[in-house]
Amino acid sequence: MSNRRQFLQHTAAGASALAFPLIGGAQPRPVKVGILHPVTGALAFSGQQCREGALLAIEDINKTGIKSLGGAKLEVMLGDAQSTPQAGAAEVEKMNEAGCSAVVGAFASAICLATTQAAAKYNLPHVVDVGVADQIVERGLKNTFRFGPGYRTCAQVAVNNLHVLNTVAGKPAKTVMIIHEESLFGTGTANLLARELPGFGFEVKEVIKHANPTRDFNNIVLRMKSVNPDIVIPANYYNEYALLVRTMQQQRVVPKAIYSVLGGAASSYKFLKEFPEAANGIIDCNHWFNPKNPKSAALRKRVEAKGLFFTYEVFMAYTATMLLADAIERAKSADRAAIIDALEKSTFADHIMPYGPTKFVGGQNQGAQPLMTQVVGGDIKVIVPREYREVEPIFPLKS
């Protein structure tokens, strides 16, 4: 009997010793988030870059987890929008069924328009990383939040700065030709520019749209030769932008300036490396990081260590994902309504963008702004800063 009692006591003690570590080491339930981008199809390069930026953010977030949820990790569900709005919306349906608490994406304006609408059916928070069409945040969708600027803001900044640059240079440029891709992003940007430029003394000679993808710009550049504009303004995605500028170079079409607005390749280290001569001198009004923030350089180093380019897609998706994590942290919950409420009240400031603390009105971050860049001396420089007054602006327009 004594042996049996000792055995039971030892067994109970052993069971207790085993049980306590399991309780003490129990992991909090992960928070599921959808990362949705066009990683195949015509927009695959940009989509893959966005995905990489989002995953780098997840990596950083999961080093400590969501502290208010006991260190809960973010569990990623990856989605491929296949470069079409329909596929993007279908991926949102899957993410909802899988129990995702929020979605980050989906790069292209037309895709974002569809994915935010699909997410709204389920009150699923959707943080837009890049999509610039203002319709995305002007439909009254309570679930939708865009961290970066829309194309109306970008067009206004671009036109104002073009006027300044041209005036300081002695007003050598008087005529403009706009080349844009045919989807929501390109068409909307081109329409805004065509409406605003005449008020600053520029004559818009022609607005030409092209399909996406387009594999031959010879006819468009021949037309450009005929029109002979002082300034060419492209608004298109990476592949088409690069091909357009290279075709201009091949046909020796040299306007006084190539002045991009949200140019898909203009502010791109990939374009600079692959086509340095074609890129030289191009000005762009686009998404850009805060060059004064040491975290920018650190993130760029990490991206380039992976053999990738530090493009706007990477840092826009990275910061959008960090914004979402900040909201989950403050919500202290994986509940969708709680996350939406936290996003609405966001004052997120620990980011690498030149925005200041986040403030959402109608789903749009009010402080979001583009910067003006130019390819100079084999690098991309901020030339017309809003906050960095000590940087000397460059006036490259040819007289």
Solvent accessible surface area in square Angstrom, and as a share of the most:
residue,aa,sasa,rsa
1,M,162,0.72
2,S,63,0.40
3,N,120,0.62
4,R,154,0.56
5,R,127,0.46
6,Q,90,0.40
7,F,135,0.56
8,L,88,0.44
9,Q,106,0.47
10,H,129,0.58
11,T,70,0.41
12,A,59,0.45
13,A,63,0.48
14,G,33,0.31
15,A,55,0.43
16,S,51,0.33
17,A,66,0.51
18,L,134,0.67
19,A,43,0.33
20,F,139,0.58
21,P,86,0.54
22,L,136,0.68
23,I,124,0.63
24,G,71,0.68
25,G,46,0.44
26,A,72,0.56
27,Q,145,0.65
28,P,46,0.29
29,R,209,0.76
30,P,57,0.36
31,V,3,0.02
32,K,75,0.32
33,V,0,0.00
34,G,0,0.00
35,I,0,0.00
36,L,0,0.00
37,H,0,0.00
38,P,0,0.00
39,V,16,0.09
40,T,68,0.39
41,G,51,0.49
42,A,40,0.31
43,L,17,0.08
44,A,22,0.17
45,F,54,0.22
46,S,6,0.04
47,G,0,0.00
48,Q,94,0.42
49,Q,7,0.03
50,C,0,0.00
51,R,53,0.20
52,E,36,0.16
53,G,0,0.00
54,A,0,0.00
55,L,61,0.30
56,L,6,0.03
57,A,0,0.00
58,I,12,0.06
59,E,94,0.42
60,D,27,0.14
61,I,14,0.07
62,N,35,0.18
63,K,140,0.59
64,T,80,0.46
65,G,5,0.04
66,I,3,0.01
67,K,141,0.60
68,S,43,0.28
69,L,46,0.23
70,G,62,0.59
71,G,18,0.17
72,A,1,0.01
73,K,83,0.35
74,L,6,0.03
75,E,74,0.33
76,V,46,0.26
77,M,60,0.27
78,L,80,0.40
79,G,1,0.01
80,D,30,0.16
81,A,0,0.00
82,Q,98,0.44
83,S,24,0.15
84,T,53,0.31
85,P,43,0.27
86,Q,135,0.60
87,A,17,0.13
88,G,0,0.00
89,A,27,0.21
90,A,48,0.38
91,E,22,0.10
92,V,0,0.00
93,E,49,0.22
94,K,110,0.47
95,M,1,0.01
96,N,29,0.15
97,E,144,0.64
98,A,36,0.28
99,G,43,0.42
100,C,0,0.00
101,S,9,0.06
102,A,0,0.00
103,V,0,0.00
104,V,0,0.00
105,G,0,0.00
106,A,0,0.00
107,F,3,0.01
108,A,6,0.05
109,S,2,0.01
110,A,30,0.23
111,I,2,0.01
112,C,0,0.00
113,L,51,0.26
114,A,26,0.20
115,T,0,0.00
116,T,0,0.00
117,Q,87,0.38
118,A,9,0.07
119,A,0,0.00
120,A,32,0.25
121,K,130,0.55
122,Y,73,0.28
123,N,68,0.35
124,L,0,0.00
125,P,0,0.00
126,H,0,0.00
127,V,0,0.00
128,V,0,0.00
129,D,0,0.00
130,V,10,0.06
131,G,1,0.01
132,V,7,0.04
133,A,0,0.00
134,D,10,0.05
135,Q,73,0.32
136,I,0,0.00
137,V,19,0.11
138,E,100,0.45
139,R,81,0.30
140,G,59,0.56
141,L,35,0.18
142,K,147,0.62
143,N,3,0.01
144,T,2,0.01
145,F,4,0.02
146,R,2,0.01
147,F,1,0.00
148,G,2,0.02
149,P,1,0.01
150,G,3,0.03
151,Y,12,0.05
152,R,97,0.35
153,T,52,0.30
154,C,0,0.00
155,A,1,0.01
156,Q,87,0.39
157,V,39,0.22
158,A,1,0.00
159,V,3,0.01
160,N,75,0.39
161,N,23,0.12
162,L,1,0.00
163,H,66,0.29
164,V,73,0.42
165,L,1,0.01
166,N,9,0.04
167,T,61,0.35
168,V,86,0.49
169,A,33,0.26
170,G,61,0.58
171,K,109,0.46
172,P,22,0.14
173,A,3,0.02
174,K,125,0.53
175,T,26,0.15
176,V,0,0.00
177,M,0,0.00
178,I,0,0.00
179,I,0,0.00
180,H,10,0.05
181,E,0,0.00
182,E,86,0.39
183,S,35,0.22
184,L,44,0.22
185,F,11,0.04
186,G,0,0.00
187,T,46,0.27
188,G,11,0.11
189,T,0,0.00
190,A,0,0.00
191,N,86,0.44
192,L,15,0.07
193,L,1,0.00
194,A,32,0.25
195,R,156,0.57
196,E,54,0.24
197,L,1,0.00
198,P,73,0.46
199,G,73,0.70
200,F,64,0.27
201,G,61,0.59
202,F,6,0.02
203,E,96,0.43
204,V,36,0.20
205,K,91,0.38
206,E,45,0.20
207,V,61,0.35
208,I,29,0.15
209,K,130,0.55
210,H,12,0.05
211,A,51,0.39
212,N,39,0.20
213,P,64,0.40
214,T,21,0.12
215,R,163,0.59
216,D,90,0.47
217,F,1,0.01
218,N,69,0.36
219,N,122,0.62
220,I,26,0.13
221,V,0,0.00
222,L,95,0.47
223,R,112,0.41
224,M,0,0.00
225,K,101,0.43
226,S,80,0.52
227,V,24,0.14
228,N,117,0.60
229,P,6,0.04
230,D,26,0.14
231,I,0,0.00
232,V,0,0.00
233,I,1,0.01
234,P,0,0.00
235,A,0,0.00
236,N,0,0.00
237,Y,18,0.07
238,Y,16,0.06
239,N,70,0.36
240,E,5,0.02
241,Y,0,0.00
242,A,4,0.03
243,L,43,0.21
244,L,0,0.00
245,V,3,0.02
246,R,73,0.27
247,T,6,0.03
248,M,3,0.01
249,Q,77,0.34
250,Q,125,0.56
251,Q,35,0.16
252,R,210,0.77
253,V,19,0.11
254,V,108,0.62
255,P,16,0.10
256,K,56,0.24
257,A,11,0.09
258,I,27,0.14
259,Y,2,0.01
260,S,0,0.00
261,V,0,0.00
262,L,10,0.05
263,G,1,0.01
264,G,5,0.05
265,A,0,0.00
266,A,3,0.02
267,S,2,0.01
268,S,4,0.02
269,Y,20,0.08
270,K,33,0.14
271,F,1,0.00
272,L,19,0.10
273,K,151,0.64
274,E,78,0.35
275,F,52,0.22
276,P,74,0.46
277,E,138,0.62
278,A,9,0.07
279,A,0,0.00
280,N,98,0.50
281,G,30,0.28
282,I,5,0.03
283,I,1,0.00
284,D,1,0.01
285,C,0,0.00
286,N,2,0.01
287,H,2,0.01
288,W,4,0.02
289,F,17,0.07
290,N,27,0.14
291,P,64,0.40
292,K,113,0.48
293,N,32,0.17
294,P,107,0.68
295,K,102,0.43
296,S,2,0.01
297,A,68,0.53
298,A,55,0.42
299,L,6,0.03
300,R,76,0.28
301,K,153,0.65
302,R,71,0.26
303,V,0,0.00
304,E,75,0.34
305,A,88,0.68
306,K,108,0.46
307,G,66,0.63
308,L,58,0.29
309,F,50,0.21
310,F,0,0.00
311,T,3,0.02
312,Y,18,0.07
313,E,2,0.01
314,V,0,0.00
315,F,0,0.00
316,M,0,0.00
317,A,0,0.00
318,Y,26,0.10
319,T,1,0.00
320,A,0,0.00
321,T,1,0.00
322,M,44,0.20
323,L,0,0.00
324,L,1,0.00
325,A,9,0.07
326,D,41,0.21
327,A,0,0.00
328,I,0,0.00
329,E,49,0.22
330,R,91,0.33
331,A,22,0.17
332,K,139,0.59
333,S,29,0.19
334,A,43,0.33
335,D,79,0.41
336,R,49,0.18
337,A,57,0.44
338,A,31,0.24
339,I,0,0.00
340,I,13,0.06
341,D,60,0.31
342,A,7,0.05
343,L,0,0.00
344,E,79,0.35
345,K,134,0.57
346,S,3,0.02
347,T,97,0.57
348,F,13,0.05
349,A,59,0.46
350,D,91,0.47
351,H,16,0.07
352,I,6,0.03
353,M,5,0.02
354,P,3,0.02
355,Y,12,0.05
356,G,32,0.31
357,P,87,0.55
358,T,2,0.01
359,K,130,0.55
360,F,20,0.08
361,V,85,0.49
362,G,64,0.62
363,G,9,0.08
364,Q,32,0.14
365,N,1,0.01
366,Q,96,0.43
367,G,29,0.28
368,A,9,0.07
369,Q,10,0.04
370,P,4,0.03
371,L,4,0.02
372,M,1,0.00
373,T,2,0.01
374,Q,6,0.03
375,V,4,0.02
376,V,46,0.26
377,G,76,0.73
378,G,56,0.54
379,D,50,0.26
380,I,12,0.06
381,K,90,0.38
382,V,14,0.08
383,I,1,0.00
384,V,31,0.18
385,P,12,0.07
386,R,148,0.54
387,E,96,0.43
388,Y,11,0.04
389,R,182,0.66
390,E,111,0.50
391,V,53,0.30
392,E,136,0.61
393,P,54,0.34
394,I,62,0.31
395,F,75,0.31
396,P,40,0.25
397,L,13,0.06
398,K,104,0.44
399,S,128,0.83
